C-alpha cells in the first residue's frame, strides 16, 4: 500500500513534444495574423452569436484578438483567455490602438483554460478555431469542460468549433513533405520556401505538423515550427460533452448553419449545461 501511495503522488511526466506543439505556432503573432487574415466566416459567425447573446462573452483561446476585437467593436463585452504570452501581449498592444469604448469592453487574462477560475458567469462561452484541439487527453478535456460549466449561467450556451479530422493528412507518409507556395514572411521580411510534414499518432490521436521555413538562398537560416492537434471524431466529441454534463442543441458543418455532412471540414457544436 505504501509503495502504491508513493507512486500515485509522482507528478505526471511532461510531454515536451506536446508542449512544443501547443505553443510554438503562437510565438509569432505577425505570422499568425497574416496567415489567417482571410479567415473571416467564423469571425462573422461569432460576432452575430455574441450580439444575440448580448454579452458578456468568455472566449477561450482568444489569441491576439482575431475574433474578440470585432465582437468588442460591435458593442459586446469580452473576457479573453489564452495561454500564449506572445499572443496575449500582442492583443494588449493592439488594444492600445482601439477607441476607448472598445478597450473598455475587452479584458485579457493569460491562463490555462483547464484551470483558470474567473469567479463570474457568462451567457455565452466560446472556444473558436481549434483551441480545443490542444486538449490532448481525456483528463484535459474533462478539466476544461468543468471550467466551462462553472463559467456558464444556468441557461448559457457553449459553442466550440473543431476541424473534422482531415483523413488525407492523417494518412500522409511522415517523410513526404507537402510543398506550399513561397511567400514573404511577415516577420523576417524574406521570401521563404514553405514545406509541411504530417505525422499522425493513432494511439494518442494527435496529428503532428512540422512547418519548415527556408529563406530563399539561405538554407542555413531555415527553421521549423511544430504544431500538435488532437483529433476528435464527431461521435467522440458528442460523448465527451454528454458525459461531462452538457446537452447538445445542434451541430453544424459550417459557419452558415449548414448540416454536418461527410464533406464538412469543420464541426460547430452548440451545447448547454444539462
C-alpha positions as CSV (number, residue, x, y, z in Angstrom):
1,X,0.0,0.0,0.0
2,X,2.8,2.4,0.8
3,X,4.5,1.8,-2.5
4,X,1.2,2.4,-4.3
5,X,0.6,5.6,-2.4
6,X,4.1,6.9,-3.2
7,X,3.7,6.1,-6.9
8,X,0.3,7.9,-7.0
9,X,1.9,11.1,-5.8
10,X,4.5,11.2,-8.5
11,X,3.9,14.0,-10.9
12,X,2.9,13.1,-14.5
13,X,5.8,13.1,-16.9
14,X,6.0,16.2,-19.0
15,X,5.4,15.5,-22.7
16,X,7.7,18.2,-24.2
17,X,6.6,17.2,-27.8
18,X,3.1,18.2,-27.0
19,X,4.1,21.2,-25.1
20,X,6.1,22.5,-28.1
21,X,3.2,21.6,-30.4
22,X,0.8,23.6,-28.3
23,X,2.8,26.8,-28.1
24,X,5.2,27.2,-31.0
25,X,2.6,28.1,-33.6
26,X,1.6,31.1,-31.5
27,X,5.0,32.6,-30.7
28,X,5.0,34.8,-33.8
29,X,1.8,36.9,-33.8
30,X,2.7,38.7,-37.0
31,X,2.9,35.4,-38.9
32,X,-0.3,34.2,-37.3
33,X,-2.2,37.4,-38.2
34,X,-1.0,37.3,-41.8
35,X,-1.7,33.5,-42.2
36,X,-5.3,33.8,-41.1
37,X,-6.3,37.2,-42.3
38,X,-8.6,35.8,-44.9
39,X,-10.4,33.6,-42.4
40,X,-13.5,35.7,-41.8
41,X,-16.5,33.4,-41.9
42,X,-16.0,32.3,-38.3
43,X,-15.5,35.9,-37.2
44,X,-18.9,37.0,-38.6
45,X,-20.5,33.9,-37.1
46,X,-19.2,34.6,-33.6
47,X,-19.9,38.4,-33.8
48,X,-23.5,37.6,-34.7
49,X,-23.7,35.0,-31.9
50,X,-22.3,37.4,-29.3
51,X,-24.6,40.2,-30.4
52,X,-27.7,37.9,-30.0
53,X,-26.4,36.7,-26.6
54,X,-26.0,40.4,-25.6
55,X,-22.8,39.5,-23.8
56,X,-20.7,39.4,-21.9
57,X,-18.8,36.6,-23.7
58,X,-16.0,34.4,-22.4
59,X,-13.6,33.4,-25.2
60,X,-11.1,30.6,-24.6
61,X,-8.1,30.8,-27.0
62,X,-8.5,34.5,-27.6
63,X,-5.1,34.7,-29.2
64,X,-4.3,38.2,-30.4
65,X,-8.0,39.2,-30.8
66,X,-8.9,38.0,-34.3
67,X,-12.5,37.4,-33.0
68,X,-12.6,39.3,-29.7
69,X,-11.8,42.7,-31.2
70,X,-14.6,42.5,-33.8
71,X,-17.0,41.4,-31.0
72,X,-16.0,44.4,-28.9
73,X,-16.3,46.8,-31.9
74,X,-19.9,45.6,-32.1
75,X,-20.6,46.6,-28.5
76,X,-20.1,43.2,-26.8
77,X,-18.0,42.9,-23.6
78,X,-15.4,40.1,-23.9
79,X,-13.2,38.3,-21.4
80,X,-10.4,36.6,-23.4
81,X,-8.3,33.8,-22.0
82,X,-5.1,32.4,-23.6
83,X,-2.0,30.5,-22.5
84,X,0.3,32.1,-25.1
85,X,2.3,35.0,-23.7
86,X,3.2,36.4,-27.2
87,X,-0.4,36.4,-28.4
88,X,-1.7,37.9,-25.2
89,X,1.0,40.6,-25.4
90,X,0.1,41.3,-29.0
91,X,-3.6,41.6,-28.2
92,X,-2.8,44.1,-25.4
93,X,-0.7,46.1,-27.8
94,X,-3.5,46.1,-30.4
95,X,-6.0,47.2,-27.9
96,X,-4.0,50.4,-27.4
97,X,-4.9,51.4,-31.0
98,X,-8.6,50.9,-30.4
99,X,-11.0,53.6,-29.3
100,X,-11.6,53.9,-25.6
101,X,-15.0,52.3,-25.7
102,X,-13.6,49.2,-27.4
103,X,-10.7,48.9,-24.9
104,X,-13.1,49.1,-22.0
105,X,-15.1,46.1,-23.4
106,X,-12.1,43.7,-23.5
107,X,-10.5,42.1,-20.5
108,X,-7.5,39.9,-21.3
109,X,-6.4,37.1,-19.0
110,X,-3.4,34.9,-19.5
111,X,-4.0,31.4,-18.1
112,X,-4.6,27.7,-18.6
113,X,-8.2,27.1,-19.8
114,X,-8.2,23.8,-17.9
115,X,-7.7,25.5,-14.5
116,X,-8.5,29.2,-14.6
117,X,-11.4,30.3,-12.4
118,X,-12.8,33.8,-13.1
119,X,-15.4,33.9,-10.4
120,X,-18.1,35.1,-12.7
121,X,-20.6,33.5,-15.2
122,X,-21.4,34.3,-18.8
123,X,-24.4,33.7,-21.1
124,X,-22.1,32.7,-23.9
125,X,-18.8,30.8,-23.7
126,X,-16.9,30.2,-26.9
127,X,-13.8,28.2,-27.9
128,X,-13.1,29.0,-31.5
129,X,-10.7,27.8,-34.2
130,X,-9.4,24.6,-32.9
131,X,-8.3,25.9,-29.5
132,X,-9.8,22.7,-28.0
133,X,-7.5,20.6,-30.2
134,X,-4.8,21.4,-27.7
135,X,-6.6,19.3,-25.1
136,X,-4.7,16.1,-25.7
137,X,-6.1,13.7,-23.1
138,X,-9.4,12.8,-21.6
139,X,-8.5,14.5,-18.2
140,X,-7.5,17.6,-20.2
141,X,-11.0,17.7,-21.8
142,X,-12.8,16.9,-18.5
143,X,-10.9,19.7,-16.7
144,X,-11.7,22.2,-19.4
145,X,-15.4,21.3,-19.7
146,X,-15.7,21.6,-15.9
147,X,-14.4,25.2,-16.2
148,X,-16.8,25.9,-19.0
149,X,-19.7,24.6,-16.8
150,X,-18.5,26.7,-13.9
151,X,-18.4,29.8,-16.1
152,X,-21.9,29.4,-17.7
153,X,-25.1,30.9,-16.4
154,X,-27.8,28.3,-15.9
155,X,-29.2,28.5,-19.5
156,X,-26.0,29.8,-21.0
157,X,-24.6,28.4,-24.3
158,X,-21.2,26.9,-25.0
159,X,-20.1,27.0,-28.7
160,X,-16.9,25.4,-29.9
161,X,-15.7,24.7,-33.4
162,X,-13.3,21.9,-34.3
163,X,-11.8,20.8,-37.6
164,X,-13.1,17.5,-38.8
165,X,-10.2,15.0,-38.7
166,X,-8.5,15.5,-42.1
167,X,-8.2,11.9,-43.3
168,X,-5.9,12.8,-46.2
169,X,-3.4,14.5,-43.8
170,X,-3.7,11.6,-41.2
171,X,-2.7,9.2,-44.0
172,X,0.3,11.1,-45.3
173,X,3.7,9.5,-45.1
174,X,5.7,11.5,-42.5
175,X,8.7,11.6,-44.7
176,X,6.9,13.1,-47.7
177,X,6.6,16.9,-47.5
178,X,3.7,18.9,-48.6
179,X,5.0,22.0,-50.6
180,X,3.2,25.2,-50.2
181,X,3.8,28.4,-52.3
182,X,6.7,30.6,-51.4
183,X,5.8,33.8,-49.6
184,X,7.4,36.8,-47.9
185,X,7.4,36.1,-44.2
186,X,5.9,39.0,-42.3
187,X,8.4,38.8,-39.5
188,X,11.7,38.2,-41.3
189,X,10.6,40.1,-44.5
190,X,12.4,37.4,-46.5
191,X,10.9,35.2,-49.2
192,X,10.8,31.7,-47.8
193,X,10.1,28.2,-49.1
194,X,7.4,26.5,-47.1
195,X,7.1,22.8,-46.5
196,X,4.9,20.8,-44.1
197,X,5.3,17.3,-42.8
198,X,2.3,15.4,-41.3
199,X,2.8,12.6,-38.8
200,X,-0.3,11.1,-37.2
201,X,0.0,9.2,-34.0
202,X,-3.2,6.9,-34.0
203,X,-2.6,5.8,-30.4
204,X,-2.7,9.4,-28.9
205,X,-4.9,10.6,-31.8
206,X,-2.6,13.5,-32.3
207,X,-1.6,15.0,-35.6
208,X,1.9,16.5,-35.5
209,X,2.6,19.1,-38.2
210,X,6.1,20.3,-38.8
211,X,6.1,23.6,-40.7
212,X,9.5,24.2,-42.3
213,X,10.5,27.7,-43.5
214,X,13.7,28.1,-45.6
215,X,14.7,31.6,-46.7
216,X,15.5,31.5,-50.5
217,X,19.2,31.5,-51.0
218,X,19.9,31.0,-47.2
219,X,19.2,27.3,-46.4
220,X,21.3,27.5,-43.2
221,X,18.8,30.0,-41.8
222,X,15.9,27.6,-42.1
223,X,13.7,26.9,-39.1
224,X,10.8,24.6,-38.1
225,X,7.6,25.3,-36.2
226,X,5.8,22.3,-34.7
227,X,2.0,22.1,-34.2
228,X,0.2,19.3,-32.4
229,X,-3.6,18.9,-32.8
230,X,-5.7,16.3,-31.0
231,X,-8.1,14.7,-33.5
232,X,-11.7,14.4,-32.2
233,X,-14.2,12.5,-34.2
234,X,-17.8,13.7,-34.1
235,X,-19.3,10.9,-32.0
236,X,-16.3,11.0,-29.7
237,X,-16.8,14.8,-29.0
238,X,-20.5,14.3,-28.6
239,X,-19.8,11.6,-25.9
240,X,-17.3,13.9,-24.1
241,X,-19.9,16.6,-23.9
242,X,-22.6,14.2,-22.8
243,X,-20.6,12.6,-20.0
244,X,-19.4,16.0,-18.8
245,X,-22.8,17.4,-18.2
246,X,-23.8,19.0,-21.5
247,X,-26.7,18.7,-23.8
248,X,-26.0,19.2,-27.5
249,X,-28.6,21.6,-29.0
250,X,-27.2,21.2,-32.5
251,X,-24.0,20.6,-34.5
252,X,-23.4,22.4,-37.8
253,X,-20.9,21.7,-40.6
254,X,-20.0,25.3,-41.5
255,X,-20.4,28.8,-40.2
256,X,-23.6,29.4,-42.1
257,X,-25.9,26.9,-40.3
258,X,-25.4,24.1,-42.8
259,X,-25.6,20.5,-41.6
260,X,-22.6,18.4,-40.7
261,X,-22.0,16.1,-43.6
262,X,-19.2,13.8,-44.7
263,X,-17.5,16.5,-46.7
264,X,-17.6,19.1,-43.9
265,X,-14.2,20.4,-42.8
266,X,-15.4,21.9,-39.6
267,X,-18.0,21.0,-36.9
268,X,-19.6,23.7,-34.8
269,X,-21.1,22.4,-31.6
270,X,-23.8,24.3,-29.7
271,X,-24.4,22.9,-26.2
272,X,-25.9,23.9,-22.8
273,X,-25.5,22.5,-19.3
274,X,-27.7,19.5,-18.8
